[in-house]
Amino acid sequence: GLESLTPGPTFTPDAAGARLADLATALFSRFLEDRPDPTVRELRLFVETLAQAFFTPPLGPAPEPLGLPPPPYEEAPPLLLPKPFGASWAEWLGSLRGGSYLRVVNFHNTPAGLAGQYDAQFRLYAEHFASADENDLEQLFQTGRWHKPKPPLLLCFYEATRNHFDVALPLLQKYGLTGWFFVIPGFIVLPPAEQPAFADAHDIGLVPGEYGAEGGGARVALSWGEVRALAREHVVASHTLTHTALTPESPEGLMAREILRSGEVLGAQLGRAVHTFAWLRAGEYGLNGRADDLLLASRYRYLLSTFKLQRLRG
């Protein structure tokens, strides 16, 4: 769902949004009668089911798992919402019916072993959807209307693993798609030999054996040169400084480091301000008051969370 913190035009409804809201209601209403406060895992399963039923074009069954261990927080993941689930659910449905929504596909690792699958996905995405960059997004928020003939799609790549540059980027270029790369500066700056241990300690899943990820000393993160190359044609955004989760109880210094310092470091490398931010576990604006204040004090324009893309300022 799209939300602006400053007054703006009303988004133009579309038939697809109404159909999606109807389908979501049909799929989930009976489930909510028994589970009015679903877990992240249950909600994720629902969203995946909804996407398989609605997303055009159908992409077939999901690939076999890579055998990566789940990050520690997957054992009991919190559902981070500023309102009770019922109120949030009603708000999401209203966003769909009102046309204030985007389709977003999230990637983490993009290993070479799945390059054929990504090629098929990106080809279909290019055929049926239009990529969006930050300028497109700003026009959408300013006018309430999407200005391209195909519906918008954001392709997001998280955590700055090296295979984003080696595998995903050539396919994005092949099909003329824009990627959104959410970078962790504290991961990139480490010597290659230290990157696997950092990844293990900061919930960054690596593909076993890729680039010598099991201790061979090869680089597994993007380099600064690769980040700058990505920024020439794609969106580079901040994903915190060290991929550390923030809560309302987090110390002020930690929040400032992860929110403000991450953008400063990334901006210094790019030679320009960074306008988009997403943090670990993807809470939205309105969930953590002190973090909200830091976001407004930053140069970020957009906050991407699990359920919303919020425009913080014009």
VMD Tcl script that draws the C-alpha trace (Angstrom):
set ca {
  {0.00 0.00 0.00}
  {1.07 3.57 -0.74}
  {0.84 6.25 1.94}
  {2.05 9.84 2.04}
  {2.67 11.64 5.33}
  {1.84 14.95 3.65}
  {-1.49 15.74 1.96}
  {-1.62 14.81 -1.69}
  {-3.96 13.80 -4.48}
  {-6.21 10.79 -4.18}
  {-4.96 7.73 -6.02}
  {-6.97 6.72 -9.04}
  {-8.82 3.42 -8.47}
  {-8.42 0.65 -11.00}
  {-10.29 -2.54 -11.72}
  {-7.30 -4.70 -10.86}
  {-7.14 -3.29 -7.34}
  {-10.81 -3.97 -6.73}
  {-10.43 -7.55 -7.98}
  {-7.40 -8.05 -5.77}
  {-9.27 -6.75 -2.72}
  {-12.21 -9.06 -3.44}
  {-9.91 -12.04 -3.85}
  {-7.99 -11.19 -0.67}
  {-11.25 -10.97 1.26}
  {-12.49 -14.28 -0.11}
  {-9.22 -16.05 0.65}
  {-8.61 -14.67 4.12}
  {-11.92 -13.79 5.74}
  {-12.71 -17.29 7.04}
  {-9.15 -17.73 8.24}
  {-9.38 -14.50 10.23}
  {-12.47 -15.76 12.02}
  {-10.28 -18.39 13.70}
  {-6.98 -16.46 13.77}
  {-7.73 -12.75 14.24}
  {-4.06 -12.02 15.02}
  {-1.99 -14.00 12.47}
  {1.75 -14.52 12.72}
  {4.24 -13.35 10.12}
  {4.56 -16.91 8.85}
  {0.79 -17.27 8.42}
  {0.46 -13.90 6.75}
  {3.36 -14.66 4.42}
  {1.72 -17.91 3.37}
  {-1.49 -16.02 2.65}
  {0.29 -13.38 0.57}
  {2.09 -16.07 -1.42}
  {-1.24 -17.80 -2.06}
  {-2.79 -14.52 -3.11}
  {0.10 -13.76 -5.45}
  {-0.11 -17.19 -7.09}
  {-3.84 -16.73 -7.62}
  {-3.67 -13.18 -8.93}
  {-0.22 -12.22 -10.15}
  {0.02 -11.86 -13.92}
  {1.73 -13.69 -15.47}
  {1.73 -16.96 -13.50}
  {5.32 -17.97 -12.93}
  {4.79 -21.61 -12.04}
  {5.83 -23.39 -8.84}
  {8.48 -21.97 -6.61}
  {12.01 -23.40 -7.00}
  {13.36 -26.00 -4.65}
  {14.79 -24.46 -1.45}
  {18.51 -23.81 -1.44}
  {18.92 -25.41 1.98}
  {19.77 -22.13 3.71}
  {19.18 -22.13 7.47}
  {16.39 -19.75 8.50}
  {17.56 -16.61 10.29}
  {17.10 -16.74 14.07}
  {14.11 -14.39 14.16}
  {12.13 -16.75 11.91}
  {11.59 -19.01 14.91}
  {9.12 -16.55 16.46}
  {8.77 -13.59 14.09}
  {6.83 -10.62 15.41}
  {4.19 -8.97 13.28}
  {5.19 -5.32 13.50}
  {2.14 -3.10 13.00}
  {1.24 0.26 14.56}
  {-2.44 -0.77 14.74}
  {-4.28 -3.98 15.65}
  {-4.31 -6.43 12.78}
  {-8.01 -5.98 12.04}
  {-7.58 -2.24 11.54}
  {-4.49 -2.77 9.39}
  {-6.32 -5.37 7.33}
  {-9.17 -2.98 6.63}
  {-6.67 -0.28 5.70}
  {-4.87 -2.59 3.24}
  {-8.13 -3.53 1.56}
  {-9.01 0.15 1.27}
  {-5.63 0.85 -0.34}
  {-6.26 -1.84 -2.93}
  {-9.75 -0.63 -3.76}
  {-8.54 2.96 -3.91}
  {-5.68 2.19 -6.27}
  {-2.92 3.18 -3.83}
  {-0.78 0.07 -4.15}
  {2.25 -1.32 -5.96}
  {3.37 -4.79 -6.91}
  {6.76 -5.49 -5.32}
  {8.97 -8.55 -5.71}
  {11.71 -8.97 -3.10}
  {14.98 -10.82 -3.67}
  {17.85 -11.51 -1.31}
  {20.53 -13.77 -2.76}
  {20.40 -14.23 -6.54}
  {22.73 -17.23 -7.00}
  {24.01 -18.25 -10.41}
  {22.32 -21.62 -10.07}
  {18.94 -19.91 -10.40}
  {19.90 -17.61 -13.29}
  {17.66 -19.51 -15.70}
  {14.65 -19.01 -13.45}
  {15.42 -15.30 -13.04}
  {15.77 -14.96 -16.80}
  {12.26 -16.37 -17.29}
  {10.86 -14.18 -14.50}
  {12.42 -10.97 -15.77}
  {11.31 -11.65 -19.33}
  {7.71 -11.99 -18.19}
  {7.99 -8.96 -15.92}
  {9.22 -6.84 -18.85}
  {6.37 -8.10 -21.00}
  {3.57 -7.38 -18.51}
  {4.84 -4.60 -16.21}
  {6.73 -1.31 -16.21}
  {9.71 -0.71 -13.95}
  {9.58 2.26 -11.62}
  {12.42 4.40 -10.33}
  {12.28 7.14 -7.70}
  {11.24 9.77 -10.26}
  {8.34 7.57 -11.39}
  {7.35 7.09 -7.78}
  {7.41 10.81 -7.08}
  {5.17 11.48 -10.08}
  {2.75 8.82 -8.83}
  {2.54 10.47 -5.41}
  {2.20 13.96 -6.87}
  {-0.56 13.11 -9.35}
  {-2.24 10.01 -7.93}
  {-1.96 8.43 -11.38}
  {0.46 6.00 -12.96}
  {1.81 7.46 -16.21}
  {2.91 4.34 -18.11}
  {0.68 1.94 -20.06}
  {1.72 -1.15 -18.07}
  {1.21 -1.41 -14.30}
  {4.19 -0.56 -12.08}
  {6.48 -3.18 -10.56}
  {9.34 -2.72 -8.09}
  {12.10 -5.34 -8.15}
  {13.98 -5.06 -4.84}
  {17.32 -6.70 -4.01}
  {18.33 -6.72 -0.35}
  {21.59 -6.93 1.58}
  {24.16 -6.19 -1.17}
  {25.41 -9.68 -1.94}
  {27.89 -9.94 -4.78}
  {25.60 -12.07 -6.92}
  {23.27 -9.09 -7.34}
  {25.91 -7.60 -9.62}
  {27.05 -10.83 -11.24}
  {23.65 -12.49 -11.80}
  {20.74 -10.08 -11.39}
  {22.20 -6.99 -13.04}
  {22.91 -8.54 -16.47}
  {19.34 -9.86 -16.61}
  {17.87 -6.51 -15.60}
  {19.88 -4.91 -18.38}
  {18.83 -7.59 -20.85}
  {15.15 -6.84 -20.32}
  {15.37 -3.10 -19.66}
  {14.21 -3.35 -16.05}
  {15.09 -1.13 -13.09}
  {16.31 -2.70 -9.86}
  {16.12 -1.28 -6.35}
  {19.28 -2.31 -4.45}
  {19.10 -1.99 -0.66}
  {22.67 -1.81 0.57}
  {24.22 -2.47 4.00}
  {27.34 -0.26 4.10}
  {28.78 -2.02 7.16}
  {28.82 -5.31 5.21}
  {30.54 -3.84 2.17}
  {33.38 -2.10 4.01}
  {34.67 -5.30 5.65}
  {37.67 -7.20 4.28}
  {36.43 -10.20 2.25}
  {37.68 -12.70 4.85}
  {35.43 -11.09 7.49}
  {32.27 -10.85 5.41}
  {30.92 -14.42 5.95}
  {31.16 -14.13 9.74}
  {29.46 -10.74 9.65}
  {26.70 -12.15 7.46}
  {26.16 -15.05 9.87}
  {25.93 -12.69 12.85}
  {23.62 -10.17 11.13}
  {20.93 -12.30 9.49}
  {22.39 -12.14 5.99}
  {21.97 -15.53 4.36}
  {24.76 -16.63 2.04}
  {24.63 -19.47 -0.47}
  {26.95 -22.21 0.85}
  {30.11 -22.48 -1.24}
  {29.40 -19.55 -3.51}
  {32.45 -17.30 -3.89}
  {34.14 -19.40 -1.22}
  {31.50 -18.36 1.32}
  {32.48 -21.16 3.64}
  {35.81 -19.66 4.55}
  {37.76 -19.36 1.30}
  {38.27 -15.63 1.74}
  {36.63 -14.51 -1.49}
  {34.46 -11.41 -1.46}
  {30.73 -12.17 -0.99}
  {29.42 -8.59 -0.71}
  {29.16 -5.93 -3.37}
  {32.17 -3.64 -3.73}
  {31.83 0.12 -3.65}
  {32.71 0.23 -7.33}
  {29.84 -2.15 -8.07}
  {27.45 -0.08 -5.96}
  {28.40 3.06 -7.90}
  {27.93 1.18 -11.18}
  {24.45 0.06 -10.06}
  {23.54 3.62 -9.13}
  {24.12 4.86 -12.67}
  {20.97 3.16 -13.99}
  {19.20 1.72 -10.96}
  {18.04 2.80 -7.50}
  {20.50 2.38 -4.63}
  {18.92 2.66 -1.18}
  {19.94 2.19 2.44}
  {19.16 -1.01 4.35}
  {20.66 0.24 7.65}
  {24.37 0.42 8.45}
  {24.82 -3.09 9.89}
  {21.46 -4.90 9.42}
  {20.68 -4.52 13.12}
  {17.05 -4.63 14.23}
  {15.65 -1.53 15.90}
  {12.89 -1.45 18.51}
  {11.31 1.40 20.50}
  {13.71 0.43 23.31}
  {16.90 0.67 21.20}
  {19.47 3.24 22.38}
  {19.39 6.59 20.60}
  {22.94 6.15 19.34}
  {22.14 2.79 17.76}
  {19.09 4.21 16.00}
  {21.05 7.18 14.69}
  {23.82 4.92 13.46}
  {21.51 2.56 11.60}
  {19.20 5.23 10.16}
  {21.25 8.41 9.69}
  {24.82 7.15 9.42}
  {23.93 4.47 6.87}
  {22.59 7.10 4.49}
  {25.58 9.37 5.07}
  {28.10 6.63 4.30}
  {26.22 5.48 1.24}
  {25.68 9.04 0.02}
  {29.38 9.83 0.39}
  {30.25 6.88 -1.83}
  {27.66 7.83 -4.45}
  {28.31 11.55 -4.37}
  {24.62 12.34 -3.83}
  {21.87 11.95 -1.27}
  {20.16 8.60 -0.77}
  {16.38 8.97 -0.83}
  {14.99 5.51 0.08}
  {15.37 3.49 3.27}
  {14.27 0.06 4.50}
  {15.30 -1.46 7.79}
  {15.60 -4.98 9.12}
  {12.18 -6.52 9.84}
  {10.67 -3.67 7.86}
  {8.56 -1.67 10.29}
  {6.54 1.20 8.89}
  {6.46 4.85 9.93}
  {4.25 5.24 13.00}
  {5.55 2.13 14.75}
  {8.60 3.56 16.52}
  {8.33 7.23 17.47}
  {12.02 7.91 18.07}
  {12.98 6.19 14.82}
  {10.28 8.21 13.06}
  {11.91 11.43 14.31}
  {15.26 10.32 12.89}
  {13.70 9.45 9.54}
  {12.21 12.93 9.33}
  {15.57 14.44 10.30}
  {17.29 12.49 7.51}
  {17.40 13.12 3.78}
  {15.26 10.06 3.04}
  {12.13 10.64 0.99}
  {10.67 7.12 0.99}
  {10.38 4.34 3.56}
  {9.74 0.83 2.24}
  {8.34 -1.58 4.83}
  {6.64 -4.96 4.77}
  {3.17 -3.62 4.01}
  {3.68 -0.03 2.85}
  {5.76 2.32 0.77}
  {5.50 5.65 2.55}
  {6.42 9.07 1.19}
  {8.02 10.94 4.07}
  {8.38 14.27 2.28}
  {8.11 15.80 -1.16}
}
mol new
graphics top color blue
foreach p $ca { graphics top sphere $p radius 0.5 }
foreach p [lrange $ca 0 end-1] q [lrange $ca 1 end] { graphics top cylinder $p $q radius 0.2 }
display resetview
